[in-house]
């Protein structure tokens, strides 16, 4: 198993909830508006994007939908990386800022419908 992602987050659970409730359907619209693209080029070419908010350090992953795929693979969705993760059991945060397992329903955050 690879080492969990760890980083410094200077925000609160409330900051996580506010961000999660306003995620756009196209994550590239965040770039230049306080967010930086930190995607690996190989992952990016496969429809995965990783971005970091410059103020708080929060890191989001975005997975582009695979047309016709079942479940979340068939929907554009985000993951919020847990800065205090110790492994897959708490790799992500839910939309309220609580740690959740990798592959759990709560780890998949759909873009807001605005």
N, C-alpha and C positions, 0 to 999 in steps of 0.2 A: 504494500500500500504506500502511496506517495505521501509526502509530508503535507499536512493541512495548510491551507492558505492562512497566513496571519498577517495582519496589517493594523495600523493605528486608525481608530475611528474616533473623531472628536465630537460626535453628536450624541443624541439621546434616542430612546425608543420612539419618542414623539416625532423626531426628525425622520426616522425610518418610516413610520406610518404616513407622514405627510408626503414623502417621496413616493411610497408605494401606491398611494391613492391618486397620483397624478402622472403616472408613467405614460408616455406617448406610444402610439402604435409603431412609430418609426424611431428607434433609439438614436439614429444618426442626427436627429433634430436636437438632441441634447448637447452634441459636440459643439464646443465654442460658447455654450451658455452655462459655463461653470463645470462642465464635464470634459474629461479627456479620454480618448480611445486608447486603451492599453491592450487591445486584442493581439493574440498570437496570429501571425499571417496564415498559418495552416488552418487554425480553427475558424478564422474569419472567412476563408474561402468555402468552408463547409456550413456557413450560416450561423456561426456562433460569434458573438461580440462580447467584449468585456470592457466596461467603462468605469471610470472613477470620478466621483464628485471632488472637485479640487478644494472646496471649503472644509468638508467633514472627513474626506478620505473614503467615504462609503464606496464599495465596489459592487457593481451589478453585472450579472451575466444576462445575455439576451440570446434566446434560441429562436431562429426563424422557423416557421411552420413548414412541414413537409406535406405538400398537398396529398390528400387521401389517407394520411397516416391516422391511426386511432389515438384517442386521448390527447394529452398535451403535446405529443409530437406533431399533431395536426393543427396546432394553434401557436401563433406567436406568443411567447411568454418570457418573463424575466425570472431571475433568481437573485436574491440579495445575499451576498456572502457574509457569513458570521465572522467578525474580526477576532473572536475568541474561540473559534472552532478547535476541537481536539481530534476530530475525525469525521467519518460519514454520519455519525449519529446526531451531530449538531452543526453540520457544514453550512447550512443556510439559516436565514431568518425569515419568519412569516411576515405577512403584511402589517403586523402589529409590533414587530421587532423581537419576537420570541424565537429562540433557537428551535430548529426543526431538522428532521432527518433528510438526507439526500434521497431523492425519488418520492418523497411524501407529497400528498396533494397540496398541503399548505406551503410547500417550498416553491410551487409554481404560481407566479403572480401575473395575472393577465393585465394587458394595458387598459388604462381607463377608457371609457366610452364617450369621450368628449369630442 
